[in-house]
């Protein structure tokens, strides 16, 4: 027969062993992403408010950027270029990025511009955050018109 002290020690030992077993099960290390993991997809539209027909030669450029570092240029993670070819806004875009490249501690944004050759016509003046810090995977961008600089005198 077990003494009261031995029963108490047996109960403590059983509890400690059970807690250790549960914590070992719960703390399984995250597995590395598999090569066949589906990419993250960010999508949305690009438009502008002005009622101006877009030149058929214009091109819409949309980029997914890592904007985490304040003291360095943004890193382009994905880009899509869309030829206007006579179409008018809104332009739908889809950007894909490998999920392994996204760090939940960092910040990501979608940026867009519309150009004709080397001439910038429209650009976003607002940051459209996506993917982390409570942001989703959709961003509908509204661009602003770029006023050309006056010719030099």
Rosetta blueprint (number, residue, H / E / L):
1 X L
2 X L
3 X L
4 X H
5 X H
6 X H
7 X H
8 X H
9 X H
10 X H
11 X H
12 X H
13 X H
14 X H
15 X H
16 X H
17 X H
18 X H
19 X H
20 X H
21 X H
22 X H
23 X H
24 X H
25 X H
26 X H
27 X L
28 X L
29 X L
30 X L
31 X L
32 X L
33 X L
34 X L
35 X L
36 X L
37 X L
38 X L
39 X L
40 X E
41 X E
42 X E
43 X E
44 X E
45 X E
46 X E
47 X E
48 X E
49 X L
50 X L
51 X L
52 X L
53 X L
54 X L
55 X L
56 X L
57 X L
58 X L
59 X E
60 X E
61 X E
62 X E
63 X E
64 X E
65 X E
66 X E
67 X L
68 X L
69 X L
70 X L
71 X L
72 X L
73 X L
74 X L
75 X E
76 X E
77 X E
78 X E
79 X E
80 X E
81 X E
82 X E
83 X E
84 X L
85 X L
86 X L
87 X L
88 X L
89 X L
90 X L
91 X E
92 X E
93 X E
94 X E
95 X E
96 X E
97 X E
98 X L
99 X H
100 X H
101 X H
102 X L
103 X L
104 X L
105 X L
106 X L
107 X L
108 X E
109 X E
110 X E
111 X E
112 X E
113 X E
114 X E
115 X E
116 X E
117 X L
118 X L
119 X E
120 X E
121 X E
122 X E
123 X E
124 X L
125 X L
126 X L
127 X L
128 X E
129 X E
130 X E
131 X L
132 X L
133 X L
134 X L
135 X L
136 X L
137 X L
138 X E
139 X L
140 X L
141 X E
142 X E
143 X E
144 X E
145 X E
146 X L
147 X L
148 X L
149 X L
150 X L
151 X L
152 X L
153 X L
